[in-house]
């Protein structure tokens, strides 16, 4: 069975973390360790290609438009229901 490389840290990372945790560090040492770990994680980041970026952007925009239409439709239906139940105060009584 294949290992999930993305989800599981490798053994050497775990070993290094345990070794570094065992050592006592001052505040500057902890900050330096944090910066090193951040840089190590940033090296793992894979940036999308131009084609993927446009594809992802299109999917997000379509989803947002669909959600806007759904919220607008529900708002319209509920406003009709409220006006039917409680009447429109701007009509009549004039």
Backbone bond lengths (Angstrom), bond angles and torsions (degrees), N, CA, C in turn:
res aa  C-N    CA-C-N  psi(-1)  N-CA   C-N-CA  omega(-1)  CA-C   N-CA-C  phi
1 X - - - 1.435 - - 1.529 108.94 -
2 X 1.318 116.91 138.06 1.464 121.18 -176.56 1.519 110.12 -74.66
3 X 1.313 115.45 145.31 1.456 121.66 177.42 1.505 110.51 -83.44
4 X 1.298 117.88 143.36 1.457 122.07 174.99 1.516 108.00 -83.32
5 X 1.317 115.95 98.87 1.457 120.45 -175.60 1.520 110.45 -70.54
6 X 1.331 117.13 -35.18 1.456 120.65 -175.06 1.530 110.65 -71.03
7 X 1.337 117.35 -40.92 1.454 120.48 -173.17 1.522 113.88 -83.63
8 X 1.323 117.62 -26.60 1.457 120.15 -174.17 1.529 110.53 -110.11
9 X 1.325 117.37 130.48 1.462 118.71 176.27 1.527 109.82 -71.21
10 X 1.317 116.04 147.93 1.458 119.41 -179.96 1.521 110.10 -72.08
11 X 1.331 114.88 162.40 1.453 120.08 -176.26 1.523 112.57 -63.11
12 X 1.339 117.00 -36.20 1.463 118.75 -179.34 1.522 111.89 -67.64
13 X 1.323 117.53 -33.12 1.463 120.16 177.46 1.519 109.74 -67.29
14 X 1.330 115.67 -42.72 1.462 119.60 178.86 1.523 110.58 -64.06
15 X 1.345 116.27 -43.05 1.467 120.04 179.60 1.523 110.99 -63.17
16 X 1.330 116.82 -43.65 1.473 120.20 178.24 1.524 111.20 -62.84
17 X 1.329 116.70 -40.15 1.456 119.83 -179.61 1.523 110.94 -65.10
18 X 1.343 116.82 -41.44 1.464 119.73 178.55 1.522 111.23 -65.72
19 X 1.345 115.46 -40.12 1.468 119.20 179.58 1.528 110.31 -65.12
20 X 1.338 116.35 -43.86 1.456 119.99 -178.87 1.523 111.42 -69.49
21 X 1.332 117.10 -31.38 1.456 120.64 178.30 1.523 110.71 -69.89
22 X 1.327 116.07 -33.10 1.459 120.35 -179.29 1.527 111.23 -69.04
23 X 1.314 116.88 -29.52 1.463 120.27 -179.60 1.525 109.44 -78.03
24 X 1.319 115.64 142.05 1.460 119.64 176.03 1.523 108.15 -83.53
25 X 1.313 115.91 131.73 1.461 120.85 -179.28 1.517 109.26 -124.92
26 X 1.306 113.53 148.74 1.454 119.43 173.47 1.521 108.80 -82.40
27 X 1.330 116.23 -178.29 1.470 118.75 -178.18 1.530 112.93 -63.04
28 X 1.320 117.79 -36.88 1.462 119.90 179.85 1.522 110.48 -71.46
29 X 1.322 116.84 -36.31 1.458 120.63 177.24 1.521 111.85 -64.48
30 X 1.324 116.15 -38.39 1.471 119.99 178.36 1.522 110.94 -67.69
31 X 1.329 116.23 -39.37 1.468 119.94 177.83 1.527 109.93 -65.26
32 X 1.326 117.13 -42.83 1.461 120.71 179.24 1.529 110.39 -63.88
33 X 1.326 117.35 -41.14 1.458 120.76 177.36 1.512 110.76 -62.41
34 X 1.326 116.63 -43.49 1.462 120.88 178.37 1.522 110.91 -60.05
35 X 1.333 117.07 -45.30 1.473 121.09 -179.92 1.534 109.83 -62.33
36 X 1.327 117.70 -43.17 1.467 120.42 178.62 1.521 111.45 -61.76
37 X 1.322 116.46 -40.87 1.454 119.49 179.56 1.529 111.38 -68.32
38 X 1.319 117.25 -37.53 1.461 120.53 177.52 1.526 110.27 -63.33
39 X 1.328 116.95 -45.82 1.469 120.89 179.19 1.531 110.36 -61.79
40 X 1.340 116.96 -40.59 1.467 120.30 178.87 1.523 110.86 -62.92
41 X 1.324 117.29 -39.57 1.471 119.96 178.84 1.524 111.06 -70.44
42 X 1.332 117.32 -37.44 1.464 119.99 -179.62 1.525 111.56 -66.54
43 X 1.323 117.65 -27.75 1.464 120.05 177.60 1.517 111.55 -69.01
44 X 1.336 117.53 -20.48 1.461 121.44 179.33 1.525 112.97 -82.47
45 X 1.328 116.61 -14.29 1.461 120.58 -175.40 1.530 109.65 -69.50
46 X 1.335 114.76 133.64 1.460 120.79 177.53 1.523 107.24 -108.47
47 X 1.330 116.83 119.32 1.455 119.94 179.32 1.519 109.36 -83.44
48 X 1.339 117.12 142.73 1.468 119.38 -179.35 1.523 111.19 -71.50
49 X 1.328 115.25 154.74 1.463 120.16 175.11 1.524 108.59 -74.06
50 X 1.312 115.63 170.59 1.465 120.37 179.75 1.527 110.91 -59.89
51 X 1.321 116.49 -42.43 1.469 121.55 -179.93 1.531 110.40 -63.84
52 X 1.337 117.05 -44.58 1.462 120.84 178.63 1.520 111.04 -63.53
53 X 1.328 116.66 -40.23 1.457 121.27 -179.32 1.524 110.74 -61.35
54 X 1.338 117.58 -46.29 1.460 120.86 178.29 1.522 110.85 -65.25
55 X 1.312 116.75 -37.46 1.465 120.47 178.82 1.521 110.44 -64.43
56 X 1.323 117.42 -47.72 1.462 121.44 179.72 1.526 110.72 -62.53
57 X 1.324 116.56 -41.53 1.459 120.51 179.51 1.520 110.73 -62.99
58 X 1.324 117.27 -42.08 1.468 121.22 177.73 1.512 111.96 -62.20
59 X 1.322 116.68 -42.21 1.465 120.28 178.95 1.524 110.29 -62.62
60 X 1.310 117.37 -43.46 1.468 120.97 -179.75 1.530 110.57 -64.55
61 X 1.334 117.61 -44.11 1.462 120.23 -179.57 1.519 111.68 -64.08
62 X 1.328 117.92 -42.09 1.468 121.00 177.87 1.527 110.07 -62.84
63 X 1.328 117.47 -43.37 1.456 121.02 178.47 1.529 110.93 -61.02
64 X 1.318 117.47 -43.49 1.467 120.88 -179.74 1.525 110.51 -63.80
65 X 1.323 118.07 -42.10 1.464 121.10 178.81 1.526 110.37 -63.09
66 X 1.327 117.66 -42.95 1.464 120.94 178.28 1.526 110.76 -61.87
67 X 1.325 116.89 -44.36 1.466 120.07 179.86 1.530 111.07 -65.68
68 X 1.341 117.72 -37.51 1.467 120.67 176.88 1.520 110.28 -62.52
69 X 1.334 117.46 -42.98 1.457 121.17 179.42 1.523 110.56 -64.54
70 X 1.324 117.15 -40.37 1.460 120.79 178.79 1.528 111.30 -63.50
71 X 1.317 117.35 -46.38 1.465 120.75 179.52 1.528 110.72 -65.37
72 X 1.329 117.58 -40.95 1.462 120.80 177.61 1.527 110.52 -61.55
73 X 1.324 116.60 -44.95 1.462 120.65 179.75 1.516 112.08 -61.90
74 X 1.332 116.85 -45.34 1.462 119.75 178.17 1.522 111.19 -63.87
75 X 1.322 117.66 -40.58 1.460 121.54 178.80 1.528 110.28 -62.28
76 X 1.312 117.53 -42.53 1.459 122.12 -179.65 1.528 110.88 -64.43
77 X 1.341 116.05 -45.92 1.470 120.51 -179.38 1.528 110.14 -64.16
78 X 1.329 117.47 -44.39 1.462 119.59 -179.74 1.525 111.68 -66.91
79 X 1.325 117.82 -35.19 1.467 119.05 178.18 1.529 110.32 -67.56
80 X 1.342 118.20 -37.78 1.466 120.79 175.32 1.525 110.43 -63.63
81 X 1.321 116.71 -42.03 1.461 121.06 -179.94 1.526 111.19 -64.07
82 X 1.324 117.28 -44.22 1.466 120.96 179.35 1.522 110.26 -64.67
83 X 1.329 117.89 -42.98 1.462 120.71 178.74 1.524 110.97 -64.69
84 X 1.327 118.18 -35.54 1.454 121.43 178.03 1.527 110.65 -68.42
85 X 1.327 117.13 -43.31 1.458 121.10 -176.85 1.528 113.04 -73.19
86 X 1.303 117.07 -43.72 1.464 120.35 -173.32 1.512 113.40 -106.89
87 X 1.301 119.21 -4.86 1.463 122.69 179.33 1.510 110.91 78.27
88 X 1.312 114.77 163.45 1.465 121.20 179.82 1.521 107.78 -98.77
89 X 1.331 118.99 114.03 1.472 120.30 -175.65 1.527 113.40 -67.26
90 X 1.315 118.52 -15.81 1.472 119.73 -178.75 1.510 111.81 -82.13
91 X 1.342 118.74 -14.72 1.464 121.78 179.62 1.532 109.60 -95.71
92 X 1.335 116.05 149.88 1.444 121.31 175.18 1.518 112.62 68.73
93 X 1.293 116.54 -166.92 1.475 123.72 179.71 1.527 111.28 48.65
94 X 1.319 117.65 33.32 1.444 118.80 -174.92 1.403 113.79 -110.34
